[in-house]
Amino acid sequence: MRTDVVVCGAGVGGLAAAHALGSLGLRVLLVDKQAEPTTAAKGEVLQPGALKILSEWGVTRRLQERGALRLSHLVARDPEGRPQMSLEYDRLPGEANWLLAHDYPAILAALADGLAPTVDFRRGVLVRGPLRDGTGRICGVTLSEGGPDHDVHAALIVAADGISSRLRREAGIEVHRQEYPHRLVAFDIHDAPPTEPDFSAYVSGRGLRLRYPLPGGRVRLYVQTAPDELRGLDKDGLLRWTDRLLSEVPGLAPLGDALPAALDSRQALPVSRFLAPRLAAPGLALVGESGHTVHPMAAQGMNSSVCDAHCLAGVIGALSGDLTPSGVDTALRAYESERLPNLAHTGRTSHNAARMITDLSWAGRTLGRRAMRHTGANSRLRYTVMHNMAGLGIHELSLLDRLHQVGLLPDPRARQLPAWA
C-alpha cells in the first residue's frame, strides 16, 4: 500500500495532524492501537492560541455545540479561596480570549468528525516499526491489523504515539524525562454545586489542588500527592484522607458532599516533563507527546500538540505537492526550526508555573508564594505571563522582571500593560 502520509497515534496530536494534512488534499492514513478512545482525565482545557487554530478548522464550534464551557479566568488562590493571582483572559486581544473546557473524548470526537474525506482512520492497528529505504531514510511503516503484517509506504510518517513513542526511539531520538516528585490524583465529581467559571489552582501546605468545571454539572479536581500517599487505603482511610483535604483547603468545602462519591473513579497520574532535542528525522516528524510533555497544571500539552500539527501542515503545504524525499525533508527541517524554540519556551513557562505551587521545599514555597503574590499585583507581568500561557506569542521575562516578580526590586511600570500589548 502507498499513501502520502501515515499518522501513528490518534490522540489530540495525531488527530490534529491528520485533520491539518488531510485539509491540504493529501491522502492520510491515521492509525491507533486502541480499539476505543481513551477515557483518561487529560487534556480538557484549551488555550486561546489553540482555539484560534481549532476555530479555523470548525472544531471550536462543534465543541461549543456539544456543551463545552468557556472559562474566563485562570486563578491562583490561597486555601480559603481568596485570589492571589488572577489571569483575566477577557483582557487578551482577539475573539478567542477565553479558555474552553470539555472532556478529552469529546475533544477527540470533535477533531475526528472534521477529518477530510482523504483521511482513512483505522483503530486497533499496531505499528510494528518504520520502514527504511536504501539510504536509511524512513519511508513507511509496518502495520498489524489482526492478520499478517503488511507494509505501508508514504512520503511522510508522523509519530504521534505518545510519551513512550516507539517511532521516536527507532529514529534514534533520545529524550531525558524529568519526573516530578509527586503524582496528581484526578477526581470526576458529579452533582457538584455550581462553581465559578474559572480554572482555579489552590495553594496548600501540601501542594496543588486544581479545580475547574466540566459539562453536565461536573467538576474536575486534581490533587497533588506523594507517590504512594493513597496506596493501601481502604474506604475509611480514603474518607479520612478526603476530610483532611477539605480541612486544609476550606475553599473546596462546597465539593465536600459530592467528593466521596468520586473516590472510586479516581485516577493517579505520574507527572513528568521533557523536550526532544530533535522533532524530525528524514521522513519522520514528531507531534505532540512523542516530542514533548509538560506539567498539566499550566494547561499547555494539548494546545502545543495542536500548534505542532498546524505548523507541520504549513511547511508541508508550502511544498505545493512536491512530496519528494528532498522536499519533505526540507519542510521537516523548517518545522523543527520553528517549533523547537516555541516548545522550549512553553516548557520553561509551564515548569515555572508548576514549581510556584507544587514545590514543597522551604525555599520553593517561599519563592513560589512571593512570586505569585508579586506577579498577581503587577499588571504588566501578569499580562505577560497570561499572554505566554495563552499561546499568543513569546515574551520572555528578563532578569529584571524576575527580580520584580519576587519583590526584590520595585517595578515603576507595574500598573501599565506591556508596551507591545
C-alpha positions as CSV (number, residue, x, y, z in Angstrom):
1,M,0.0,0.0,0.0
2,R,1.2,3.5,-0.7
3,T,-0.2,6.8,0.6
4,D,1.0,10.4,1.2
5,V,1.1,10.4,5.0
6,V,0.8,7.9,7.8
7,V,-0.1,9.4,11.2
8,C,0.6,6.9,14.0
9,G,-1.5,7.7,17.1
10,A,-5.0,9.2,17.4
11,G,-4.7,11.4,20.5
12,V,-5.1,15.1,20.0
13,G,-1.7,15.5,18.3
14,G,-2.4,12.7,15.8
15,L,-6.0,13.7,15.1
16,A,-4.9,17.4,14.7
17,A,-2.1,16.3,12.3
18,A,-4.5,14.2,10.3
19,H,-7.0,17.0,10.2
20,A,-4.5,19.6,9.1
21,L,-2.7,17.4,6.5
22,G,-5.9,16.0,5.2
23,S,-7.2,19.5,4.6
24,L,-4.3,20.0,2.1
25,G,-5.9,17.3,0.0
26,L,-3.2,14.7,1.0
27,R,-4.1,11.1,1.3
28,V,-3.6,10.4,5.0
29,L,-3.8,7.0,6.9
30,L,-4.4,7.6,10.6
31,V,-3.9,4.6,12.8
32,D,-4.2,3.9,16.5
33,K,-3.5,0.8,18.5
34,Q,-6.5,1.3,20.8
35,A,-9.9,0.0,19.7
36,E,-11.7,2.7,21.5
37,P,-10.6,6.3,22.5
38,T,-9.1,6.7,26.0
39,T,-11.3,7.9,28.8
40,A,-8.3,9.2,30.9
41,A,-8.6,12.5,32.6
42,K,-6.3,14.6,30.5
43,G,-6.3,17.4,28.0
44,E,-9.6,19.1,29.0
45,V,-8.7,22.8,28.8
46,L,-7.9,24.6,25.5
47,Q,-6.0,27.9,25.4
48,P,-6.7,30.8,23.1
49,G,-3.7,30.1,20.8
50,A,-5.0,26.6,20.0
51,L,-8.6,27.8,19.9
52,K,-7.7,30.2,17.1
53,I,-6.5,27.2,15.0
54,L,-9.4,25.0,16.0
55,S,-11.9,27.8,15.1
56,E,-10.4,27.8,11.6
57,W,-11.0,24.1,11.4
58,G,-14.6,24.3,12.7
59,V,-13.7,22.3,15.8
60,T,-14.3,25.0,18.3
61,R,-17.9,25.4,17.0
62,R,-18.5,21.7,17.3
63,L,-17.2,21.6,20.9
64,Q,-19.5,24.6,21.9
65,E,-22.5,22.9,20.3
66,R,-21.7,19.8,22.4
67,G,-21.7,21.7,25.7
68,A,-18.1,23.0,26.1
69,L,-17.7,25.6,28.8
70,R,-16.0,28.9,28.5
71,L,-13.7,29.8,31.4
72,S,-12.9,33.5,31.8
73,H,-10.0,33.4,34.3
74,L,-7.1,31.3,35.5
75,V,-6.7,32.0,39.2
76,A,-4.2,31.0,41.9
77,R,-5.9,31.0,45.3
78,D,-5.0,30.6,48.9
79,P,-6.5,27.7,50.9
80,E,-9.6,29.8,51.8
81,G,-10.2,30.6,48.1
82,R,-9.0,34.2,48.0
83,P,-7.4,35.1,44.7
84,Q,-3.6,35.7,44.9
85,M,-3.0,35.9,41.1
86,S,-5.8,36.2,38.6
87,L,-5.1,36.0,34.8
88,E,-8.1,37.7,33.2
89,Y,-8.3,36.2,29.7
90,D,-11.0,38.5,28.6
91,R,-8.3,41.3,28.5
92,L,-6.5,39.5,25.7
93,P,-6.9,40.6,22.1
94,G,-8.9,38.8,19.6
95,E,-12.2,36.8,19.7
96,A,-10.9,33.6,21.4
97,N,-9.9,35.4,24.6
98,W,-11.1,32.7,26.9
99,L,-10.4,29.1,27.9
100,L,-12.6,26.2,26.7
101,A,-13.2,23.1,28.8
102,H,-14.6,19.8,27.7
103,D,-13.9,16.1,28.3
104,Y,-10.9,14.6,26.4
105,P,-13.1,12.1,24.5
106,A,-15.3,14.9,23.3
107,I,-12.3,16.9,22.0
108,L,-11.1,13.8,20.2
109,A,-14.6,13.2,18.7
110,A,-14.8,16.9,17.5
111,L,-11.5,16.5,15.7
112,A,-12.4,13.2,14.2
113,D,-15.7,14.4,13.0
114,G,-14.0,17.1,10.9
115,L,-11.5,14.9,9.1
116,A,-11.3,15.3,5.4
117,P,-12.6,12.6,3.0
118,T,-9.0,11.8,2.1
119,V,-8.2,10.6,5.7
120,D,-8.6,6.9,6.3
121,F,-8.9,6.4,10.1
122,R,-8.4,2.9,11.5
123,R,-8.4,1.8,15.1
124,G,-7.0,-1.4,16.6
125,V,-3.9,-1.1,14.3
126,L,-0.5,-1.8,15.8
127,V,2.6,-0.1,14.3
128,R,5.4,-2.6,14.3
129,G,8.1,-0.2,13.3
130,P,9.4,2.0,10.5
131,L,10.4,1.0,7.0
132,R,13.7,2.5,5.6
133,D,14.9,2.9,2.0
134,G,18.4,2.2,0.8
135,T,19.8,5.5,2.3
136,G,18.3,4.7,5.8
137,R,15.5,7.3,5.3
138,I,12.2,6.4,6.9
139,C,9.8,5.7,4.1
140,G,6.8,3.9,5.7
141,V,5.7,1.6,8.5
142,T,4.8,-2.0,9.1
143,L,1.3,-2.5,10.5
144,S,-0.6,-5.3,12.2
145,E,-4.4,-5.2,11.8
146,G,-5.2,-8.7,13.1
147,G,-3.9,-10.5,10.1
148,P,-0.5,-10.8,8.5
149,D,1.7,-7.8,9.0
150,H,1.8,-5.5,6.0
151,D,3.9,-2.5,4.8
152,V,2.6,0.9,4.0
153,H,4.9,3.3,2.1
154,A,4.5,7.1,2.5
155,A,6.3,10.3,1.8
156,L,5.9,11.3,5.5
157,I,5.4,9.4,8.7
158,V,4.0,11.4,11.7
159,A,4.9,9.9,15.1
160,A,2.0,10.9,17.4
161,D,2.4,7.7,19.5
162,G,2.8,9.3,22.9
163,I,5.4,9.8,25.6
164,S,6.9,6.3,25.1
165,S,7.0,6.7,21.3
166,R,8.4,3.6,19.6
167,L,8.9,5.5,16.4
168,R,10.9,8.2,18.2
169,R,13.2,5.5,19.6
170,E,13.5,3.8,16.2
171,A,14.6,7.1,14.7
172,G,17.4,7.4,17.2
173,I,16.0,10.4,19.0
174,E,16.7,10.0,22.7
175,V,14.9,12.0,25.4
176,H,15.6,12.6,29.1
177,R,12.3,12.6,31.0
178,Q,12.4,14.5,34.3
179,E,9.9,13.1,36.8
180,Y,8.3,15.4,39.3
181,P,8.4,14.1,42.9
182,H,4.7,13.9,43.1
183,R,1.6,12.5,41.5
184,L,-1.7,14.1,40.5
185,V,-4.9,12.3,41.5
186,A,-7.9,13.2,39.3
187,F,-11.5,13.1,40.5
188,D,-14.6,13.4,38.3
189,I,-17.1,14.9,40.7
190,H,-20.8,14.7,39.7
191,D,-23.7,16.6,41.1
192,A,-21.3,19.3,42.3
193,P,-22.7,22.7,43.4
194,P,-22.1,25.5,40.8
195,T,-18.6,26.8,40.8
196,E,-17.1,29.9,39.3
197,P,-16.4,29.6,35.6
198,D,-12.6,29.6,36.0
199,F,-9.6,27.4,36.2
200,S,-8.6,27.6,39.9
201,A,-5.3,26.4,41.5
202,Y,-5.4,26.4,45.3
203,V,-2.1,26.7,47.0
204,S,-1.9,24.5,50.1
205,G,0.7,23.4,52.5
206,R,0.8,20.0,50.7
207,G,0.8,21.4,47.2
208,L,-1.6,21.9,44.3
209,R,-5.4,21.4,44.4
210,L,-6.7,22.3,40.9
211,R,-10.4,22.7,40.2
212,Y,-12.4,23.6,37.1
213,P,-16.0,22.9,35.8
214,L,-16.9,20.4,33.1
215,P,-20.2,20.0,31.2
216,G,-23.1,18.3,32.8
217,G,-22.7,20.0,36.2
218,R,-19.4,18.2,36.9
219,V,-16.1,19.4,38.4
220,R,-12.6,18.1,37.7
221,L,-10.4,18.1,40.8
222,Y,-6.7,17.3,40.7
223,V,-4.9,16.8,44.0
224,Q,-1.1,16.7,44.3
225,T,0.0,13.7,46.4
226,A,3.2,11.9,47.4
227,P,3.8,8.9,45.0
228,D,2.4,6.3,47.5
229,E,0.0,8.5,49.5
230,L,-3.2,6.6,48.7
231,R,-1.7,3.2,48.3
232,G,-3.4,0.6,50.5
233,L,-6.1,2.9,51.9
234,D,-9.4,1.3,52.4
235,K,-12.7,3.1,52.1
236,D,-12.5,4.5,55.6
237,G,-8.9,5.6,55.1
238,L,-9.9,7.4,51.8
239,L,-12.7,9.2,53.6
240,R,-10.3,10.3,56.3
241,W,-7.9,11.5,53.6
242,T,-10.8,13.4,52.0
243,D,-11.7,15.1,55.3
244,R,-8.1,16.2,55.7
245,L,-8.1,17.5,52.2
246,L,-11.2,19.7,52.8
247,S,-10.0,20.9,56.2
248,E,-6.7,22.0,54.7
249,V,-8.3,23.8,51.8
250,P,-11.6,25.4,53.0
251,G,-12.1,26.9,49.6
252,L,-13.0,23.4,48.3
253,A,-15.6,22.9,51.1
254,P,-18.6,23.2,48.6
255,L,-17.4,20.0,47.0
256,G,-17.4,18.1,50.3
257,D,-20.8,16.3,49.9
258,A,-20.1,15.2,46.3
259,L,-16.4,14.3,46.6
260,P,-16.8,10.9,48.5
261,A,-18.8,9.5,45.6
262,A,-16.0,10.2,43.2
263,L,-13.3,8.3,45.2
264,D,-13.8,5.0,43.3
265,S,-13.3,6.7,39.9
266,R,-10.0,8.4,40.9
267,Q,-7.1,8.2,38.5
268,A,-3.5,8.6,39.8
269,L,-1.3,10.1,37.2
270,P,2.5,10.3,37.1
271,V,3.9,13.7,36.1
272,S,7.0,14.4,34.0
273,R,8.4,16.8,31.5
274,F,10.8,16.6,28.5
275,L,11.5,18.2,25.2
276,A,13.1,16.0,22.5
277,P,16.4,17.5,21.1
278,R,15.0,17.0,17.6
279,L,11.5,17.0,16.3
280,A,12.3,15.3,12.9
281,A,14.4,12.7,11.2
282,P,14.5,12.1,7.5
283,G,10.9,11.1,6.6
284,L,9.6,11.4,10.2
285,A,8.0,14.2,12.2
286,L,7.3,14.1,16.0
287,V,4.0,15.7,17.0
288,G,2.5,16.1,20.5
289,E,3.7,14.0,23.4
290,S,6.1,11.9,21.3
291,G,8.2,15.1,21.2
292,H,7.4,17.0,24.4
293,T,5.4,17.0,27.6
294,V,4.9,19.4,30.4
295,H,3.3,19.6,33.9
296,P,-0.5,19.6,33.3
297,M,-1.1,22.4,35.7
298,A,-0.3,25.0,33.1
299,A,-2.8,23.5,30.6
300,Q,-0.3,23.5,27.7
301,G,0.2,20.0,26.5
302,M,-2.9,19.6,24.3
303,N,-2.5,23.2,23.0
304,S,1.1,22.6,22.0
305,S,0.0,19.5,20.1
306,V,-2.5,21.4,18.0
307,C,0.2,24.0,17.2
308,D,2.6,21.3,16.2
309,A,0.0,20.0,13.7
310,H,-0.8,23.4,12.3
311,C,2.9,24.2,11.8
312,L,3.6,20.9,10.2
313,A,0.8,21.3,7.8
314,G,2.0,24.8,7.0
315,V,5.5,23.7,5.9
316,I,4.2,20.7,4.0
317,G,1.6,22.8,2.3
318,A,4.3,25.2,1.1
319,L,5.7,22.3,-0.9
320,S,2.7,22.6,-3.3
321,G,2.5,18.9,-3.7
322,D,6.3,18.3,-4.0
323,L,6.4,15.2,-1.8
324,T,9.8,14.0,-2.9
325,P,12.1,12.9,-0.2
326,S,14.3,16.0,-0.5
327,G,11.2,18.3,-0.5
328,V,9.7,16.7,2.6
329,D,12.9,16.6,4.5
330,T,13.5,20.3,3.8
331,A,10.0,21.0,5.1
332,L,10.7,18.9,8.2
333,R,13.8,21.0,9.0
334,A,11.7,24.1,8.8
335,Y,9.1,22.5,11.1
336,E,11.8,21.7,13.7
337,S,13.4,25.1,13.4
338,E,10.1,26.8,14.0
339,R,8.7,24.6,16.8
340,L,11.7,23.9,19.0
341,P,12.1,27.4,20.3
342,N,8.4,27.7,21.0
343,L,8.3,24.4,22.8
344,A,11.3,25.3,24.8
345,H,9.6,28.5,25.9
346,T,6.4,26.6,26.7
347,G,8.3,24.1,28.8
348,R,10.0,26.8,30.8
349,T,6.8,28.7,31.4
350,S,4.9,25.5,32.4
351,H,7.7,24.4,34.7
352,N,8.0,27.7,36.4
353,A,4.2,28.0,36.9
354,A,4.0,24.4,38.3
355,R,7.0,24.9,40.6
356,M,5.4,28.1,42.0
357,I,2.7,25.9,43.6
358,T,3.9,22.3,43.7
359,D,7.4,22.8,45.2
360,L,7.1,21.8,48.8
361,S,10.7,22.6,49.9
362,W,11.1,25.6,52.2
363,A,12.9,27.6,49.6
364,G,10.5,26.6,46.9
365,R,7.4,27.5,48.9
366,T,8.9,30.8,50.0
367,L,10.0,31.9,46.5
368,G,6.9,30.5,44.9
369,R,4.4,32.3,47.2
370,R,6.4,35.5,46.8
371,A,6.4,35.2,43.0
372,M,2.7,34.5,42.9
373,R,1.8,37.5,45.1
374,H,4.0,40.0,43.4
375,T,3.1,38.8,39.9
376,G,-0.6,39.0,40.9
377,A,-0.1,42.6,42.0
378,N,1.8,43.6,38.8
379,S,-0.4,44.3,35.8
380,R,2.5,44.3,33.3
381,L,3.9,41.0,34.5
382,R,0.5,39.4,34.9
383,Y,-0.4,40.3,31.3
384,T,2.9,39.0,30.0
385,V,2.5,35.6,31.8
386,M,-1.1,35.3,30.6
387,H,-0.2,36.1,27.0
388,N,2.6,33.5,27.1
389,M,0.3,30.8,28.6
390,A,-2.4,31.6,26.1
391,G,-0.1,30.6,23.3
392,L,-0.3,34.0,21.6
393,G,3.4,34.7,21.4
394,I,6.7,34.5,23.2
395,H,7.6,37.3,25.5
396,E,10.5,36.2,27.8
397,L,10.8,37.6,31.3
398,S,14.1,39.4,31.8
399,L,16.3,39.1,34.8
400,L,14.9,42.5,35.9
401,D,11.4,41.1,35.5
402,R,12.3,38.1,37.7
403,L,13.6,40.5,40.4
404,H,10.3,42.4,40.3
405,Q,8.5,39.0,40.4
406,V,9.9,38.0,43.7
407,G,9.7,41.5,45.2
408,L,13.4,42.3,45.4
409,L,13.0,45.5,43.3
410,P,10.0,47.8,42.9
411,D,8.6,48.0,39.4
412,P,7.7,51.5,38.3
413,R,5.8,50.1,35.4
414,A,3.7,47.7,37.5
415,R,0.4,49.4,36.8
416,Q,1.0,49.5,33.0
417,L,0.4,46.9,30.3
418,P,3.5,45.9,28.4
419,A,4.5,48.2,25.6
420,W,3.8,45.5,23.0
421,A,0.3,44.8,24.2
